[in-house]
Amino acid sequence: MAIPVILPRQGQSVETCIIGEWYKQVGDAVKSGDILFSYETDKASFEEEAKEDGELLAIFFEAGDEVPVLTNVAVLGTKGEAVDEFRPGGGSAPAAEESKPEVEEAAPVEVQKEVVLVDKPVGDVKISPRAKVMAEKLGVAYEQIQGSGPNGRIIAQDVEAAAESFPKMTPLAAEKAKAEGLEAPKETTGLGGRVAAADLMNYNPVYGDDFEVKKLPNIRKLIAKAMHQSLQNSAQLTHHLSADARKVMALRKQFKKKLEAGEISQNITINDLVCFAVVKALKKFPQVNTHFIGDSMRWFKKVHLGLAVDTERGLMVPAVKNADDLSIEGLSSQLASVAGAARKGNVDPELLKPEAASFTVSNLGNYGVEMFTPVINLPQTAILGVCTIVPRPKDLGDGVYGFVPMMGLSLTYDHQALDGGEATLFLKEIKEQIENLTI
């Protein structure tokens, strides 16, 4: 008996998923447990296994299609079984009629004139006065058209055909394209779909065609959109400060020895210790543990800590819920768990929502970054960037200076939600928690 393959729902807020790759094709034999296809939400990817043995009778969606969850995407069964009843949309595929329909007289087909383009015009561009006026009116870069008139002259018919094929340009864009030899991209930002001057791109670089154009993956598009919206919709400012890292480095050594001795089971890292300090600081500054939502703020009673994780598919920020209830071992375990799930692509999508975390930590210390400006994961109010540890001179007292390992801290906050003084005091509190951390 034929059975449908249904696109699962991953999280209550997920309404659609992107089909990734089909590992089986129509006609292939399938065993229960075989991977049929992959699919992804906005940031996590999954693989769907066959629930029954059979033959893959039909595939309704291709790789790259965005499909509503709980939709039939394929059919498994025995060769020859009907699949139309499972086709999305509720309708069967139209069956071929046995008798031939009456032949109607075909309507005349209008043949559209083909537009011939030239890379660079040779000599003076020959164009009729009427065609030139029409081109300027329609915003057509006529220099790229090969004329069909006498001696290659561009005539009105050529411009009309080009106007149907080319995106229309604003007067400024048309002038810029003519002067600099630029071409219009497929995506435009001008009114009515017109090409604005800022849209123009030079596809003929001085160094030749030593490049290739690749489409952005879905996750990269979403990250780019989120980053742009964050900077566009908030007043972001970053403060930088350094903390004496001797205490956390000593604690790290102590925990490493305990791990080797079997006294603890969790490998507690410096990042875990910093996050533990951040949670303590957030409890003292609850105004930072918030979401800014226009004319109001959402103050959280618990700390839901987001951790920026670099994965093969792009940046992900899973959240550890109720981080303030956890011991250092518990927090370390939870951070390792969500980071590992994010890298494997099977993290709970609900934990990736920007609203899931009340504050985020992004650590680039392992990459040797000494200072950076993290971007807020809206609607969160702030984000902490943790930098590498660098030896710097410090007053050790009584006029004695020595080199001390200092950890860079970069706090980006939304100035709409927090004043500079509040942000500075909070950053100072993180510094003091790191320098005087007690477990």
C-alpha positions in Angstrom: 0.0 0.0 0.0 1.4 3.4 -1.0 2.2 5.8 1.9 3.1 9.5 1.8 6.4 10.9 3.0 5.5 14.0 5.1 7.8 17.0 5.8 8.1 17.0 9.6 7.5 20.0 11.8 10.7 21.1 13.7 9.5 23.4 16.4 6.1 25.0 17.0 7.1 28.3 15.3 8.5 26.7 12.1 5.9 26.9 9.3 8.1 26.1 6.2 11.4 24.3 5.4 13.8 24.3 2.5 14.3 21.0 0.7 18.0 20.3 0.7 19.2 17.2 -1.3 17.3 14.1 -2.3 19.4 10.9 -1.6 16.9 8.6 -3.3 15.4 9.1 -6.8 12.1 7.9 -8.2 12.3 4.2 -8.9 14.9 3.5 -6.2 14.3 0.7 -3.7 14.1 2.0 -0.2 14.7 0.2 3.1 13.3 1.4 6.4 15.9 3.7 8.0 17.4 4.9 4.7 17.9 8.6 4.4 15.5 10.0 1.8 16.3 13.7 1.8 17.7 16.6 3.8 15.8 19.8 4.7 16.6 22.9 6.7 14.8 25.6 8.8 16.2 29.1 9.0 19.4 27.8 10.7 19.2 24.1 11.4 19.4 21.2 9.0 17.8 17.7 9.3 17.6 14.4 7.4 14.4 12.4 7.0 14.5 8.6 7.1 12.1 6.2 5.4 9.6 4.7 7.8 8.7 1.8 5.6 10.3 -0.5 2.9 9.2 0.1 -0.7 10.0 1.9 -3.9 10.1 5.7 -4.2 7.1 6.2 -6.5 7.0 10.0 -6.7 8.8 13.2 -5.6 6.7 16.3 -5.5 9.3 19.0 -4.7 12.9 19.7 -5.8 16.0 20.7 -3.9 15.7 24.4 -3.0 11.9 24.5 -2.8 10.3 26.1 0.3 7.6 23.7 1.5 5.0 24.1 4.3 5.6 21.6 7.1 3.3 18.5 7.3 3.1 18.5 3.5 3.4 15.4 1.4 6.8 15.6 -0.4 7.0 12.1 -1.8 5.3 8.6 -1.9 6.6 5.2 -1.0 4.9 2.0 -2.1 4.9 -0.8 -4.6 5.7 -0.3 -8.3 2.5 0.6 -10.3 0.5 2.0 -7.4 -1.3 5.3 -7.9 0.2 8.4 -6.3 -2.2 11.2 -7.4 -4.2 11.0 -4.2 -1.1 12.1 -2.2 -0.2 15.0 -4.5 -0.1 18.4 -2.6 -3.1 20.6 -3.4 -5.7 17.9 -3.1 -6.1 17.4 -6.8 -5.1 14.6 -9.0 -2.9 15.0 -12.0 -5.1 15.6 -15.0 -5.6 12.3 -16.8 -5.1 12.1 -20.6 -8.5 11.9 -22.4 -9.1 8.9 -24.6 -10.6 10.8 -27.4 -8.8 13.7 -29.1 -10.3 17.1 -28.5 -11.6 19.1 -31.3 -8.9 21.0 -33.1 -9.4 24.7 -32.8 -7.9 27.2 -35.1 -4.7 28.5 -33.5 -4.5 32.2 -32.8 -1.7 34.0 -34.5 1.5 34.0 -32.4 3.3 37.2 -32.1 7.0 36.7 -32.6 9.1 38.9 -30.3 12.1 40.5 -31.8 15.4 39.1 -30.4 17.6 41.7 -28.8 21.3 41.4 -29.8 23.8 43.0 -27.4 27.4 44.1 -27.8 30.0 44.1 -25.1 31.5 47.4 -26.2 30.4 49.7 -29.0 32.9 50.1 -31.8 33.2 53.7 -33.0 30.2 56.1 -32.8 26.9 54.6 -31.9 24.5 55.0 -34.9 21.0 55.6 -33.7 18.0 57.3 -35.3 16.8 60.5 -33.6 13.4 58.9 -32.8 15.1 55.8 -31.3 17.4 58.0 -29.2 14.5 60.0 -27.8 12.6 56.7 -27.1 15.6 55.2 -25.4 16.1 58.2 -23.1 12.4 58.2 -22.3 12.3 54.5 -21.5 15.6 54.5 -19.7 17.3 52.0 -22.1 21.1 51.9 -22.3 21.1 51.9 -26.2 24.9 51.7 -26.4 24.6 47.9 -25.6 22.1 47.3 -28.5 23.2 46.0 -31.9 21.0 47.9 -34.4 19.0 46.1 -37.0 18.7 49.1 -39.3 20.8 50.0 -42.3 24.5 49.9 -41.6 23.8 48.6 -38.0 21.8 51.7 -37.2 19.7 51.4 -34.0 16.0 52.0 -34.8 12.9 52.5 -32.7 12.0 48.8 -33.1 15.3 47.8 -31.5 14.7 50.1 -28.5 11.2 48.8 -28.0 12.5 45.2 -28.0 15.3 46.2 -25.6 12.8 47.9 -23.3 10.9 44.6 -22.9 14.2 42.7 -22.0 16.2 45.3 -20.1 15.2 46.6 -16.6 14.2 50.3 -16.9 16.6 52.8 -15.5 16.3 56.1 -13.8 17.7 59.1 -15.7 20.7 59.2 -13.4 21.3 55.5 -13.7 21.1 55.7 -17.5 23.6 58.5 -17.6 26.0 56.7 -15.2 25.7 53.5 -17.2 26.5 55.3 -20.4 29.5 57.2 -18.9 31.1 54.3 -17.1 30.0 51.3 -19.2 28.1 49.7 -16.4 25.3 47.1 -16.6 22.1 46.6 -14.6 21.8 43.8 -12.1 18.7 41.5 -11.9 17.7 42.9 -8.5 16.8 46.6 -8.4 15.9 49.1 -5.7 14.4 52.0 -7.6 10.7 53.0 -7.7 8.6 50.8 -9.9 11.3 48.2 -10.2 13.6 50.7 -12.0 17.4 50.4 -11.8 18.8 53.1 -9.6 22.3 54.5 -10.0 23.4 52.6 -6.9 22.3 49.3 -8.4 24.7 49.5 -11.3 27.6 47.1 -11.3 30.7 46.7 -13.5 30.8 43.2 -14.8 33.9 43.8 -16.9 36.7 44.2 -14.3 40.2 45.4 -15.4 41.7 42.0 -14.4 39.4 40.0 -16.7 36.9 37.3 -15.8 39.0 35.7 -13.0 36.0 35.1 -10.8 32.8 33.1 -10.5 29.4 34.0 -9.2 27.9 31.7 -6.6 24.4 32.0 -5.1 24.2 32.6 -1.4 23.0 29.6 0.6 19.7 30.1 2.4 21.3 30.5 5.8 23.8 33.2 4.6 20.8 35.2 3.2 19.1 35.0 6.5 22.2 36.0 8.5 22.8 38.9 6.1 19.2 40.1 6.5 19.3 39.8 10.3 22.6 41.7 10.5 21.4 44.5 8.2 18.1 44.8 10.1 20.0 44.9 13.4 22.2 47.8 12.4 19.3 49.6 10.6 16.8 49.3 13.5 18.9 50.1 16.5 21.4 52.7 17.8 24.4 50.5 18.4 27.5 51.6 20.3 30.4 49.5 21.6 32.5 50.0 24.7 35.9 48.2 25.1 37.5 47.2 28.3 40.1 44.6 29.5 39.9 42.3 32.5 42.8 40.7 34.4 42.5 37.0 33.4 44.8 35.5 36.0 41.9 34.3 38.2 40.0 32.5 35.4 43.2 31.0 34.0 44.0 29.6 37.5 40.5 28.3 37.9 40.7 26.7 34.5 43.9 24.8 35.6 42.2 23.7 38.8 39.2 22.2 36.9 41.5 20.6 34.4 43.3 18.8 37.2 40.0 17.7 38.7 38.9 16.4 35.3 42.1 14.4 34.9 41.7 13.0 38.4 38.1 12.0 37.7 36.7 14.3 40.4 34.5 16.1 37.8 33.1 14.8 34.4 32.8 18.1 32.6 35.7 19.9 30.8 35.2 23.5 32.0 36.7 26.0 29.7 37.7 29.7 30.1 34.6 30.6 28.0 32.4 28.7 30.4 33.9 30.7 33.3 33.4 34.0 31.5 29.8 33.1 30.8 29.3 32.2 34.4 30.7 35.6 35.3 28.4 37.3 32.8 25.3 35.6 34.3 26.3 36.9 37.7 26.7 40.4 36.3 23.3 40.2 34.5 21.6 39.4 37.9 23.0 42.7 39.2 22.1 44.7 36.1 18.6 43.4 35.1 18.1 46.3 32.7 20.6 44.7 30.4 18.9 41.3 30.6 16.1 42.7 28.4 14.5 43.0 25.0 13.9 46.4 23.5 10.6 46.4 21.6 10.0 50.0 20.5 8.0 51.8 23.1 8.5 49.2 25.8 11.1 46.8 27.2 10.7 43.1 28.2 12.5 42.5 31.5 13.4 38.9 32.1 13.3 37.3 35.6 15.6 34.6 34.4 18.8 34.7 32.4 18.5 33.0 29.0 22.1 33.0 27.7 22.7 33.0 24.0 26.1 31.6 22.7 27.4 32.5 19.2 28.6 29.3 17.6 30.6 29.1 14.3 29.4 26.2 12.2 30.0 24.9 8.7 26.7 26.3 7.7 27.2 29.7 9.2 26.8 31.5 12.5 24.2 30.2 14.9 23.1 31.5 18.3 21.4 28.8 20.4 20.2 29.7 23.9 20.7 28.1 27.3 17.5 28.6 29.2 17.5 29.5 32.9 21.3 29.8 32.9 21.2 31.5 36.3 19.9 28.3 37.9 23.0 26.3 36.8 26.3 25.5 38.6 29.5 26.0 36.7 29.5 22.3 35.7 25.8 22.5 34.7 26.4 25.7 32.6 29.4 24.2 31.0 27.5 21.1 30.1 24.6 23.0 28.6 26.8 25.3 26.6 28.7 22.3 25.2 25.4 20.6 24.4 23.8 23.4 22.4 27.0 24.2 20.6 27.5 20.6 19.6 23.9 20.4 18.4 24.3 23.6 16.4 27.4 22.2 14.7 25.7 18.9 13.9 22.6 20.7 12.5 20.1 19.1 14.8 19.6 21.9 17.4 16.0 22.7 18.5 14.9 25.5 16.2 13.1 27.2 19.1 16.5 27.7 20.8 17.8 29.6 17.7 15.1 32.2 17.6 16.5 35.7 18.5 13.7 36.0 21.2 14.9 32.8 22.9 17.9 34.5 24.5 17.9 37.5 26.8 21.6 38.2 26.3 24.3 36.8 24.0 28.1 36.1 24.4 30.3 35.9 21.3 33.8 34.6 21.9 36.5 35.2 19.3 39.4 34.7 21.7 40.4 31.4 20.1 41.0 33.2 16.8 43.4 35.7 18.3 41.0 38.6 17.9 42.1 41.4 20.3 39.1 43.7 19.7 35.9 43.6 17.7 32.4 45.1 17.5 29.7 42.3 17.8 26.3 43.0 16.3 23.2 42.8 18.6 20.9 39.9 18.0 17.6 41.9 18.1 15.4 42.3 20.0 18.1 41.8 22.7 19.4 44.9 24.2 23.1 44.0 24.2 25.8 41.5 23.3 29.3 40.8 24.8 32.3 40.1 22.6 35.1 38.2 24.3 38.5 38.7 22.9 41.9 36.9 23.2 44.1 37.1 26.2 47.2 39.3 25.7 50.0 40.2 28.1 49.8 43.9 29.0 51.6 46.1 31.6 49.7 46.6 34.8 50.4 48.4 38.1 51.0 45.7 40.6 51.3 48.1 43.5 54.0 50.2 45.2 55.0 51.5 41.8 55.8 48.1 40.5 54.6 47.2 37.0 54.5 43.8 35.4 53.0 42.1 32.4 49.6 40.6 33.2 47.4 38.4 31.0 44.5 40.7 30.0 41.2 39.6 28.4 39.5 42.0 26.0 35.8 42.6 26.4 33.6 44.4 23.9 30.1 45.3 24.9 27.7 46.5 22.1 24.4 47.9 23.4 21.4 49.6 22.0 21.6 53.2 23.0 17.8 53.5 22.6 17.4 51.1 25.6 20.5 51.8 27.7 22.4 54.9 28.6 26.2 55.0 28.2 26.6 55.1 32.0 24.5 52.0 32.5 26.4 50.1 29.8 29.8 51.1 31.2 28.9 50.1 34.8 27.6 46.7 33.5 30.8 46.1 31.5 32.8 47.1 34.6 30.8 44.6 36.6 31.7 41.8 34.1 35.3 42.8 34.5 35.1 42.6 38.3 33.3 39.2 38.2 36.0 37.8 35.9 38.8 39.1 38.1 37.2 38.0 41.4 35.2 34.9 40.2 34.1 32.6 43.0 32.6 29.2 42.2 
